[in-house]
């Protein structure tokens, strides 16, 4: 975050109630924290790009740590994701039952992995989409994305662009990889529908 010219204001451990978790969820229960960033003087688009670059660089730097996952790093979206039954989500995340928390819109998706073992990071939603998966051309799509990375060209990321590769997170589910591609296209200045 500081490499992107932003300042960390502080961290917050998100209040949770792990008593609603099952055995698998408890055995891999992550530390869940929120970071607050000073965005003074930064446009919404510039902030979005800087946070995307910061998150990708952190993910790549921690690629060998299977427990490291950033659910969202956004100036607009707070994502609450969990390896819990949908009915238990507001019981697990105490924020969701707090009357002080208000939002203009809330998107909810109930989906469990069908072709991968359920994990916290693969729980829905992803950063930009909720998707039911089963992309039959996954390997081909990943290969094309990896092959074309050298051709990517945008002034928005400057010298950081090659540091964001690979775009398709190795070992992720088909939905997570689709989310990777969608997010990259969005952060190159396209509207979400166009991306």
C-alpha positions, 0 to 999 in steps of 0.5 A: 500500500505504501509502495503505491503512495498511499498511507495505512491508517490502521487495522481492525480485527473483524469481530466473528463468532466461530461457534457457527463454524463446522469442523472443516471451517474451524480447522482452517479458520483464518485471521480476518482483518480490515485495513483502512487506507488514507485516500486523500487527494486520490481520484476513485479510479486512481485509488482503485488502480493503486489498491489493485496493484497493491493487492496483486503484489502482496498476493504474488509475494505471499504465493507460497502461503496457502493461508494468505488471501485478500478478500477485497481491497477496494474503496467501494466494496467490503466483502464478507466471505466465509466457509459457513452455511449461508444462514450463519453468515450474519451470525459469524460476521457480527458486523452484519447484525450491527444496525450501524452498518448500512449499505446501498446494495448487498449482493449475496451468493450461496455456492459451494465448490463442486470441483474443488475441496471447499476452502475459505478463499474459494467461498463465494462471492469473489471480488467482482462476481458470483459465478456457478462455475463449470467452465469447460475451457478452463485450461485453454483460457488460462494458457491463452491468458498466460501466453498473451500477458507479454502483449498487455499494454496500459499506462495505468500500471506503469512499471508495475504491470509485469509484477502483477503476473500471472493474472490467473491465480495458479490452483484457483477455481474456474470462477476465481480465475474468471474473476481475475480476468474480469478484475484486470479488464475493469482496472484497465479503464473498461466499464464493468459491463464492457469488461 
